[in-house]
Amino acid sequence: PYTAIATGTVGAILYFSSSKLLLKMQIDDVVDAVPVHWVCGIWGTIAVGLFAAPDEVELYYGTGSCGLLYNSYCNGKGAYQLAAQLCLIAAVMAWAGGLA
């Protein structure tokens, strides 16, 4: 539960900050799509790379992966999960940017 609280708290701060930044920059985003879907989506993807519990990952996906904060529980492979999440962000941004 503490990881959900941390993820939600950081997500809320990022949402409000990015929403205020758009207003300050006078960028019209009436429904706050950028703060919700882009900024918080990136944070949610990174949060998996930080907070993925090794027992849950093993149970649901059958891999020895885990989040960076559980690095000692999965033989120091926590950075691999975070790197995979960052690659996913880059791939989605390239794909979505190509469609825009």
Phi and psi restraints in degrees (value plus and minus 20) as a CYANA .aco file:
   2 TYR   PHI     -87.0   -47.0
   2 TYR   PSI     -49.9    -9.9
   3 THR   PHI     -91.7   -51.7
   3 THR   PSI     -53.6   -13.6
   4 ALA   PHI     -87.6   -47.6
   4 ALA   PSI     -58.8   -18.8
   5 ILE   PHI     -85.6   -45.6
   5 ILE   PSI     -63.8   -23.8
   6 ALA   PHI     -84.3   -44.3
   6 ALA   PSI     -63.8   -23.8
   7 THR   PHI     -83.0   -43.0
   7 THR   PSI     -65.1   -25.1
   8 GLY   PHI     -85.9   -45.9
   8 GLY   PSI     -59.7   -19.7
   9 THR   PHI     -85.9   -45.9
   9 THR   PSI     -67.6   -27.6
  10 VAL   PHI     -84.2   -44.2
  10 VAL   PSI     -60.4   -20.4
  11 GLY   PHI     -80.3   -40.3
  11 GLY   PSI     -62.1   -22.1
  12 ALA   PHI     -84.2   -44.2
  12 ALA   PSI     -63.3   -23.3
  13 ILE   PHI     -83.2   -43.2
  13 ILE   PSI     -63.8   -23.8
  14 LEU   PHI     -84.5   -44.5
  14 LEU   PSI     -60.0   -20.0
  15 TYR   PHI     -81.5   -41.5
  15 TYR   PSI     -73.4   -33.4
  16 PHE   PHI     -83.3   -43.3
  16 PHE   PSI     -59.9   -19.9
  17 SER   PHI     -84.8   -44.8
  17 SER   PSI     -66.5   -26.5
  18 SER   PHI     -89.9   -49.9
  18 SER   PSI     -53.3   -13.3
  19 SER   PHI     -84.9   -44.9
  19 SER   PSI     -64.3   -24.3
  20 LYS   PHI     -84.9   -44.9
  20 LYS   PSI     -57.4   -17.4
  21 LEU   PHI     -83.4   -43.4
  21 LEU   PSI     -61.9   -21.9
  22 LEU   PHI     -82.1   -42.1
  22 LEU   PSI     -61.0   -21.0
  23 LEU   PHI     -84.0   -44.0
  23 LEU   PSI     -63.2   -23.2
  24 LYS   PHI     -84.0   -44.0
  24 LYS   PSI     -55.9   -15.9
  25 MET   PHI    -102.9   -62.9
  25 MET   PSI     -20.4    19.6
  26 GLN   PHI      37.6    77.6
  26 GLN   PSI      22.2    62.2
  27 ILE   PHI    -117.6   -77.6
  27 ILE   PSI     104.8   144.8
  28 ASP   PHI    -102.0   -62.0
  28 ASP   PSI      88.8   128.8
  29 ASP   PHI    -156.7  -116.7
  29 ASP   PSI      61.5   101.5
  30 VAL   PHI     -78.7   -38.7
  30 VAL   PSI     -59.8   -19.8
  31 VAL   PHI    -117.5   -77.5
  31 VAL   PSI     -10.7    29.3
  32 ASP   PHI      35.2    75.2
  32 ASP   PSI      23.3    63.3
  33 ALA   PHI     -87.1   -47.1
  33 ALA   PSI     -59.4   -19.4
  34 VAL   PHI     -84.8   -44.8
  34 VAL   PSI     -70.7   -30.7
  35 PRO   PHI     -82.1   -42.1
  35 PRO   PSI     -58.8   -18.8
  36 VAL   PHI     -95.1   -55.1
  36 VAL   PSI     -73.0   -33.0
  37 HIS   PHI    -108.6   -68.6
  37 HIS   PSI     -55.3   -15.3
  38 TRP   PHI    -108.5   -68.5
  38 TRP   PSI     -80.2   -40.2
  39 VAL   PHI     -85.1   -45.1
  39 VAL   PSI     -73.0   -33.0
  40 CYS   PHI     -91.6   -51.6
  40 CYS   PSI     -49.0    -9.0
  41 GLY   PHI     -84.7   -44.7
  41 GLY   PSI     -61.7   -21.7
  42 ILE   PHI     -84.1   -44.1
  42 ILE   PSI     -64.5   -24.5
  43 TRP   PHI     -81.5   -41.5
  43 TRP   PSI     -63.9   -23.9
  44 GLY   PHI     -81.0   -41.0
  44 GLY   PSI     -57.5   -17.5
  45 THR   PHI     -89.5   -49.5
  45 THR   PSI     -61.4   -21.4
  46 ILE   PHI     -86.2   -46.2
  46 ILE   PSI     -57.6   -17.6
  47 ALA   PHI     -79.2   -39.2
  47 ALA   PSI     -54.6   -14.6
  48 VAL   PHI     -82.3   -42.3
  48 VAL   PSI     -62.4   -22.4
  49 GLY   PHI     -87.1   -47.1
  49 GLY   PSI     -39.0     1.0
  50 LEU   PHI    -115.4   -75.4
  50 LEU   PSI     -61.6   -21.6
  51 PHE   PHI    -130.3   -90.3
  51 PHE   PSI     -15.8    24.2
  52 ALA   PHI     -84.6   -44.6
  52 ALA   PSI      96.4   136.4
  53 ALA   PHI     -95.6   -55.6
  53 ALA   PSI     112.3   152.3
  54 PRO   PHI     -81.4   -41.4
  54 PRO   PSI     -57.1   -17.1
  55 ASP   PHI     -87.8   -47.8
  55 ASP   PSI     -56.7   -16.7
  56 GLU   PHI     -90.6   -50.6
  56 GLU   PSI     -60.9   -20.9
  57 VAL   PHI     -82.9   -42.9
  57 VAL   PSI     -62.5   -22.5
  58 GLU   PHI     -84.0   -44.0
  58 GLU   PSI     -63.4   -23.4
  59 LEU   PHI     -82.9   -42.9
  59 LEU   PSI     -65.6   -25.6
  60 TYR   PHI    -111.3   -71.3
  60 TYR   PSI     -49.8    -9.8
  61 TYR   PHI    -139.2   -99.2
  61 TYR   PSI     -35.5     4.5
  62 GLY   PHI      51.6    91.6
  62 GLY   PSI       3.5    43.5
  63 THR   PHI    -131.7   -91.7
  63 THR   PSI     143.8   183.8
  64 GLY   PHI    -111.5   -71.5
  64 GLY   PSI       4.3    44.3
  65 SER   PHI    -105.4   -65.4
  65 SER   PSI     141.3   181.3
  66 CYS   PHI    -182.2  -142.2
  66 CYS   PSI     149.8   189.8
  67 GLY   PHI     -95.4   -55.4
  67 GLY   PSI     142.6   182.6
  68 LEU   PHI     -80.0   -40.0
  68 LEU   PSI     -53.1   -13.1
  69 LEU   PHI     -92.3   -52.3
  69 LEU   PSI     -34.1     5.9
  70 TYR   PHI    -126.8   -86.8
  70 TYR   PSI       3.2    43.2
  71 ASN   PHI     -72.2   -32.2
  71 ASN   PSI     -60.6   -20.6
  72 SER   PHI     -91.0   -51.0
  72 SER   PSI     -38.3     1.7
  73 TYR   PHI    -106.4   -66.4
  73 TYR   PSI     -33.7     6.3
  74 CYS   PHI    -147.9  -107.9
  74 CYS   PSI      24.8    64.8
  75 ASN   PHI      36.0    76.0
  75 ASN   PSI      18.3    58.3
  76 GLY   PHI      52.2    92.2
  76 GLY   PSI      -0.1    39.9
  77 LYS   PHI    -117.5   -77.5
  77 LYS   PSI      -6.5    33.5
  78 GLY   PHI     -83.8   -43.8
  78 GLY   PSI     -52.1   -12.1
  79 ALA   PHI     -87.9   -47.9
  79 ALA   PSI     -46.5    -6.5
  80 TYR   PHI     -85.2   -45.2
  80 TYR   PSI     -60.9   -20.9
  81 GLN   PHI     -85.7   -45.7
  81 GLN   PSI     -62.9   -22.9
  82 LEU   PHI     -83.3   -43.3
  82 LEU   PSI     -61.4   -21.4
  83 ALA   PHI     -83.0   -43.0
  83 ALA   PSI     -59.1   -19.1
  84 ALA   PHI     -84.1   -44.1
  84 ALA   PSI     -59.7   -19.7
  85 GLN   PHI     -86.3   -46.3
  85 GLN   PSI     -59.7   -19.7
  86 LEU   PHI     -87.4   -47.4
  86 LEU   PSI     -57.3   -17.3
  87 CYS   PHI     -84.2   -44.2
  87 CYS   PSI     -58.4   -18.4
  88 LEU   PHI     -82.2   -42.2
  88 LEU   PSI     -64.0   -24.0
  89 ILE   PHI     -79.4   -39.4
  89 ILE   PSI     -66.0   -26.0
  90 ALA   PHI     -82.4   -42.4
  90 ALA   PSI     -61.7   -21.7
  91 ALA   PHI     -86.0   -46.0
  91 ALA   PSI     -64.0   -24.0
  92 VAL   PHI     -85.9   -45.9
  92 VAL   PSI     -60.7   -20.7
  93 MET   PHI     -85.5   -45.5
  93 MET   PSI     -58.9   -18.9
  94 ALA   PHI     -86.5   -46.5
  94 ALA   PSI     -61.7   -21.7
  95 TRP   PHI     -87.0   -47.0
  95 TRP   PSI     -69.1   -29.1
  96 ALA   PHI     -87.3   -47.3
  96 ALA   PSI     -57.1   -17.1
  97 GLY   PHI     -85.9   -45.9
  97 GLY   PSI     -52.6   -12.6
  98 GLY   PHI     -90.2   -50.2
  98 GLY   PSI     -46.4    -6.4
  99 LEU   PHI    -106.0   -66.0
  99 LEU   PSI     -39.5     0.5
